[in-house]
Amino acid sequence: EAGVAQSPRYKIIEKRQSVAFWCNPISGHATLYWYQQILGQGPKLLIQFQNNGVVDDSQLPKDRFSAERLKGVDSTLKIQPAKLEDSAVYLCASSSRQGVNTEAFFGQGTRLTVV
Amino acid sequence: AQSVTQLGSHVSVSEGALVLLRCNYSSSVPPYLFWYVQYPNQGLQLLLKYTTGATLVKGINGFEAEFKKSETSFHLTKPSAHMSDAAEYFCAVSGRGGGSYIPTFGRGTSLIVHP
């Protein structure tokens, strides 16, 4: 079975520019997560979707970050405008359902560098 | 709220030696506990998880972890390190009952294996 696909793999932008990341979860997975992983730290959840509805976005900086999951499949995460501190790896993950012991499958991530 | 503390940002072992990566958790509800591995430029992969039942959990690649409630620990071990084990390892916790079911990750421990 195909894994979680993310693109692009790498992105370099200047501060105050905009950027968008794309994620295609494993087929049939209803739950989708976006994580931010800053160098030297563990992943931090930004937003969780169940189908096309938002379950948790409490840690999403909503003044500059936005995410959507139209039709409950693919998802995009956007940053506008970017700041230097947004430099990180953005990981997308999906799982077959919500639940504490449901395994999340991760994509390879998008490494963002803001200069 | 749940959290995990991983003791030691780097652990260095010789090939064939015992691997011990430490994780202590804090949770107001009975926890679910996870260990993930991240190879360079890759996403996270689940090594093992503790949900209920047997406190000694066996995972992939010869790793195992033991849930010790009295010590609030979930240390990861492997009897004999292999060069291919060199990677970043993350402990994560999520809560049962009224706690959040979204995994909270530790800062990670980098495992270095010397020939």
HADDOCK unambig.tbl for C-alpha pairs under 7 A between the chains (distance, minus, plus):
assign (segid A and resid 40 and name CA) (segid B and resid 107 and name CA) 6.77 0.50 0.50
assign (segid A and resid 41 and name CA) (segid B and resid 107 and name CA) 4.42 0.50 0.50
assign (segid A and resid 41 and name CA) (segid B and resid 108 and name CA) 6.54 0.50 0.50
assign (segid A and resid 42 and name CA) (segid B and resid 90 and name CA) 6.99 0.50 0.50
assign (segid A and resid 42 and name CA) (segid B and resid 105 and name CA) 5.44 0.50 0.50
assign (segid A and resid 42 and name CA) (segid B and resid 106 and name CA) 5.37 0.50 0.50
assign (segid A and resid 42 and name CA) (segid B and resid 107 and name CA) 4.26 0.50 0.50
assign (segid A and resid 42 and name CA) (segid B and resid 108 and name CA) 5.82 0.50 0.50
assign (segid A and resid 43 and name CA) (segid B and resid 105 and name CA) 6.15 0.50 0.50
assign (segid A and resid 99 and name CA) (segid B and resid 101 and name CA) 6.16 0.50 0.50
assign (segid A and resid 100 and name CA) (segid B and resid 32 and name CA) 6.83 0.50 0.50
assign (segid A and resid 100 and name CA) (segid B and resid 94 and name CA) 6.16 0.50 0.50
assign (segid A and resid 100 and name CA) (segid B and resid 95 and name CA) 6.72 0.50 0.50
assign (segid A and resid 100 and name CA) (segid B and resid 96 and name CA) 6.68 0.50 0.50
assign (segid A and resid 100 and name CA) (segid B and resid 101 and name CA) 4.52 0.50 0.50
assign (segid A and resid 100 and name CA) (segid B and resid 102 and name CA) 6.85 0.50 0.50
assign (segid A and resid 101 and name CA) (segid B and resid 32 and name CA) 6.71 0.50 0.50
assign (segid A and resid 101 and name CA) (segid B and resid 51 and name CA) 6.62 0.50 0.50
assign (segid A and resid 106 and name CA) (segid B and resid 43 and name CA) 5.27 0.50 0.50
assign (segid A and resid 106 and name CA) (segid B and resid 44 and name CA) 5.58 0.50 0.50
assign (segid A and resid 106 and name CA) (segid B and resid 45 and name CA) 6.94 0.50 0.50
assign (segid A and resid 107 and name CA) (segid B and resid 43 and name CA) 5.14 0.50 0.50
assign (segid A and resid 108 and name CA) (segid B and resid 41 and name CA) 6.70 0.50 0.50
assign (segid A and resid 108 and name CA) (segid B and resid 42 and name CA) 4.56 0.50 0.50
assign (segid A and resid 108 and name CA) (segid B and resid 43 and name CA) 4.11 0.50 0.50
assign (segid A and resid 109 and name CA) (segid B and resid 43 and name CA) 6.12 0.50 0.50
